[in-house]
Every structure is written in structure tokens, then in C-alpha cells.
Amino acid sequence: MSIIGQSVKRVDAVGKVTGKTLYPGDITMPGQAYMKILFAQRPHAIIRRLDTSKAEKMEGVIAVFTAKDVPVNEYGLIMPDQPVLCGPGSSKPYADRVRFVGDQVALVVAETEEIAAAARDLIEVDYEDLPVVTGPLVAMESSAELLHPDRGSNVFCHYRIRKGDVDEAFARADLIVEGEYNTPAQEHAYLQPEAGLSYIDEERRITIQVAGQWTHEDQEQVAHSLGLPRDQIRVIYPAIGGAFGGREDMSVQIVLALAVWRLHQRGIHRPVKIIWSREESIIGHHKRHPYVLRARWGATKEGRVIAAEMQVIADGGAYAYTSTKVLGNATLMCTGPYEIPNVKVDSYAVYTNNVPGGAFRGFGGPQGAFAAESQMNRLAEALHMDPVEFRIRNVLREGSLLSVGTPLPPGVSIPQVVEACARAAGWQQTALGWQRSREKEDTDTTNPAIKHGVGFSCAFKNVGFSFGAPEQCRATIELHGETEIECVVLHHAGADVGQGAHTVFAQMAAEAVGVPVEKVQLVVSDTAQTGDSGSASASRMTFMAGNAIRGAAEIAL
């Protein structure tokens, strides 16, 4: 039986094209209340006074929650440096500060969304504005305002690579090229803004139906902030309208849990729903990190890169989010997929008053690759060497040492990929090396002002969590039937954010057990019914889930 590699009908196809599939914003429950969030709307300030009395007295308002209502007023995927709600009354030091426009200050729960929004606007806040730290270079200055005074520095991560002797290598290089490269922030712009519904389930668990990328990590962070055991928190992912890394960190998960929990304690047993507007989504969730990359590379006239010195500076924004791991990828990839014998890298993640930086497709790799490939192009041009030929002379091969001194295992295919792509783009291998005819690049016959050209670049990226992050992925398989397998039930937490993961899970389970894919039933993305699968990110889910499913199938059989 060969189900892997076949084109099968996606398990969610009919529901999505007919509109029957429910996304978090589509889910309703009887008696549900509605929540709105008061955002800081200013980049850096201390909250001196927070008065919610007018909002609480408004007809139709059920409750207003502030920092004093959060038992453990902190969270963070890498480090817990962000308050759930900013303002007075919190036990967390400096939680009375807002550090970017999307910091959350208060929650209003009401009978309707309109009432909640109107009451939110009645909340009075007195701010004492602080100096705004606008970028990472300013933030690194000794005189810069500290965003987190208890940390002593705006630099919250610094990685170093030292391989060989760059000074000696630069001294004997025939050519040295220096450059500074700046990459911008980027919005994920997924189709479905943040939304969710929370309630107390039949086993008295705080339950949140929300879109995310890692159910069990969401569960852990909610439990930590509420000071509750993890088994009292249940996270369920319905259909997810895109992610691209933008749902790795918290948005509405904790505040939904907080609201329904506090209402329950007051004897109010009602679900709570929230839907962010696009504007709220844009200020409320992280972006791709802006980077400053300063490069100094040296090469010989024979076309070998012998030295690379890099300074890599990431704008982490107001809180850490996944900056340290994103920076790790950029640190590894800022010297490209090339074997360079002498490397010096210093990379930094820095707090600023910008919207936090976090996971986005490529996870630091694109920023590093942009600088590395720009340097390679400039070196090739200065050496009057074809860019493909220059890359082939330097690309990583089996046994090559990475910048961190790690030898590459068997199976490295970068040279073959470069050559295949070069041929497809019109390059040919000649007696003088790789070259491409430029005859077709001169002009557009219909418009002489339009010029044509072909660029070439190459990069590599991790599959799975990188830079030492621990990996795991769990799957459970149930086999049902008497004389033959009649049904296979797969329990797996992996998020399907639109990439078709759940269909692939079903295919892999069918292949591993040896049944048609129609006999596979999925129980997915529910912490109460699945083990921890890790995140739907880092190009890892198919690889990790496939191995977990295969292992579970072997045990079940």
C-alpha cells in the first residue's frame, strides 16, 4: 500500500468550501458574553492612575478586570517578561509600565460587543510618559532608557561565534567587502484576526477555543499566569485561518481564560467571546524582526571566501517573545551555506518600544541570508567572477565545518541543488567554470526602457527546532476491529494552520498501519485528548509528526 505521496481529498476540504467549518470567531454558545481590551496606545509610560468606575457602572457591563486580578501577572514563550495586564496592583515589578502600543491594560466583559467597546472607552488612565526607545542601535547606547529596569540592559541576548583567526585571514585576503544591511518589520496579515471563546467545560476545566500553533504551550502559559495546575486548563484549536509564525505567542488566550475564571468565581457561569479587529490584530501581535546586519568579508583572487565578520542586531521590541531563538537562526545563517574557515559573529537581541518581534516564516533565516547573499554578489562582482561559479567554489559539502565548527553529516545536497537550479536558469558549466549567456537580458523589444536580468542566491534552513531547543512530538493510535482493523483513531495535537497537516497525519497513519485512509479518524489539537506535539513551526511538523505516528503504529500493531 502506498498512500504517502498520493493526492487525496483534504479532510477539511468539504467543510471549508461549504462554509460549515467553524473558525474561532464563528463559534457561539448560549448565554455568551463579549469582551473588549483596552490597549495602551502609547509606546512607553507608567500608569499612575487607572479608574474603571464609569465603565463598571454602565448598563450591560458584567465585569472589568485589571492587573490586580491576574494571580501571576507574567508570561512569555522564552522568558516571562511581559505582564498579562499592565497597571497598578500587580505583584510583578514594573508591571505598571506599558512598553508598546499593544500592551493590554484592562478587560471589559459585557452583554454585547458594542457595550463592551463603549465601556472600554470610559476607562480613565493617567500616564506618565517615558522616553521612547525607537530602535536597537539607540537602545544599545549606555545612556538609553531601560525598558526593563530590573534587567540592567536593553540587550537581552548576545551570541558569539569564533572560528579560526579572522584578523590573520583578512591580512592575507586579496579583497575585502564591507556592507550594512537593514531588513524591515513585516506583518503576517493572516486572513483570520485573533478571536476565541472561553468557558468552563463539563469537567470544570477552563477551556479556550482559539487559533494557535502549539496547544500545549498555550496551556502552559495560561496555567502559569492564573497560578493553576495545567490539567485545569484545556486548549482546543478549531479551524485556523493562517499563522505563518504569528500565532506562536499569546494574544487572547490568557485574557479569555482569566475572564471566564473570574466570572465563575463570582457565580457567573457564562462563556466569554472576543474577536479582534484588523487594527487590534496589527498592534496586538508580533512582527518579523527588523535587523541591522554589518558585514565584512574577505576573499582570495582565486574565489575562496576565507574570512567573514558579522555584527547582527535584532529589534526585539518591547518583550522577548521568540527573539532569542530567531536570533540563533540568524546567527547560524548570516554567513550563508558556505564553508568559511575564519568566522567571527556577534549577534544581539535588543529591547525597544516597538511592537515585539517574533516568529515569522524562516525564523531569522531570511534576514541572515539577505546579508550573506548580498556579500557574495558583491564579492563575485569585484572579482569579475560569475556568481554561480563563485558560490560553487565555496558552498558547503559533506564533511564541511559550519561556522560553529560542527561537521555536516552525509546527505548534504547544496552543491547539486545549486547546479540544478543554475542549469534551469540558463547557466552552463564550461571550461572557464559556470557561465550564463546575457543575450536575453538586454531589452524588452516592446519597450527598450525595460531591462531584464536573472539573479541567483542560495540559502539553507533548519528542519525542526534549532540552536539547541529540545524536541518532542507525541502521537497515540487506537486500533479497533475484531478479525481485521476496521478503524484507526489517531490522537495528535499538531495544528493545521492551513498547510494541510491533518490530511497528512491521516495519510501517514494509514500508511503506517496498512489501511485505506478512509479508515482513519482524527482527534486533533485538544490538550484534553492529545499529547504534546510541539509547535506547528520550524518546518518540523511533517517530519516530527510522521515519526511519532509511525512509532505509535509500530507499538499498536
C-alpha positions, 0 to 999 in steps of 0.5 A: 500500500502506498498512500504517502505521496498520493493526492487525496481529498483534504479532510477539511476540504468539504467543510471549508468550501461549504462554509460549515467549518467553524473558525474561532470567531464563528463559534457561539454558545448560549448565554455568551458574553463579549469582551473588549481590551483596552490597549495602551496606545502609547509606546512607553509610560507608567500608569499612575492612575487607572479608574474603571468606575464609569465603565463598571457602572454602565448598563450591560457591563458584567465585569472589568478586570485589571492587573490586580486580578491576574494571580501571576501577572507574567508570561512569555514563550522564552522568558516571562517578561511581559505582564498579562495586564499592565497597571497598578496592583500587580505583584510583578515589578514594573508591571505598571509600565506599558512598553508598546502600543499593544500592551493590554491594560484592562478587560471589559466583559459585557452583554454585547460587543458594542457595550463592551467597546463603549465601556472600554472607552470610559476607562480613565488612565493617567500616564506618565510618559517615558522616553521612547526607545525607537530602535536597537542601535539607540537602545544599545547606547549606555545612556538609553532608557531601560525598558526593563529596569530590573534587567540592567540592559536593553540587550537581552541576548548576545551570541558569539561565534569564533572560528579560526583567526579572522584578523590573520585571514583578512591580512592575507585576503586579496579583497575585502567587502564591507556592507550594512544591511537593514531588513524591515518589520513585516506583518503576517496579515493572516486572513483570520484576526485573533478571536476565541471563546472561553468557558468552563467545560463539563469537567470544570476545566477552563477551556479556550477555543482559539487559533494557535500553533502549539496547544500545549504551550498555550496551556502552559502559559495560561496555567502559569499566569492564573497560578493553576495546575495545567490539567485545569486548563484545556486548549482546543484549536478549531479551524485556523485561518493562517499563522505563518509564525504569528500565532506562536505567542499569546494574544487572547488566550490568557485574557479569555481564560482569566475572564471566564475564571473570574466570572465563575468565581463570582457565580457567573457561569457564562462563556466569554467571546472576543474577536479582534479587529484588523487594527487590534490584530496589527498592534496586538501581535508580533512582527518579523524582526527588523535587523541591522546586519554589518558585514565584512568579508574577505576573499582570495583572487582565486574565489575562496571566501576565507574570512567573514565578520558579522555584527547582527542586531535584532529589534526585539521590541518591547518583550522577548517573545521568540527573539532569542531563538530567531536570533540563533537562526540568524546567527547560524545563517548570516554567513550563508551555506558556505564553508568559511574557515575564519568566522567571527559573529556577534549577534544581539537581541535588543529591547525597544518600544516597538511592537515585539518581534517574533516568529515569522516564516524562516525564523531569522533565516531570511534576514541572515541570508539577505546579508550573506547573499548580498556579500557574495554578489558583491564579492563575485562582482569585484572579482569579475567572477560569475556568481554561480561559479563563485558560490560553487567554489565555496558552498558547503559539502559533506564533511564541511565545518559550519561556522560553529565548527560542527561537521555536516553529516552525509546527505548534504545536497547544496552543491547539486541543488545549486547546479540544478537550479543554475542549469534551469536558469540558463547557466552552463558549466564550461571550461572557464567554470559556470557561465550564463549567456546575457543575450536575453537580458538586454531589452524588452523589444516592446519597450527598450526602457525595460531591462531584464536580468536573472539573479541567483542566491542560495540559502539553507534552513533548519528542519525542526527546532534549532540552536539547541531547543529540545524536541518532542512530538507525541502521537497515540493510535487506537486500533479497533476491529475484531478479525481485521482493523476496521478503524484507526483513531489517531490522537495528535495535537499538531495544528493545521494552520492551513498547510494541510497537516491533518490530511497528512497525519491521516495519510501517514497513519494509514500508511503506517498501519496498512489501511485505506485512509478512509479508515482513519479518524482524527482527534486533533489539537485538544490538550484534553485528548492529545499529547504534546506535539510541539509547535506547528513551526520550524518546518518540523511538523511533517517530519516530527509528526510522521515519526511519532505516528509511525512509532505509535503504529509500530507499538499498536500493531 
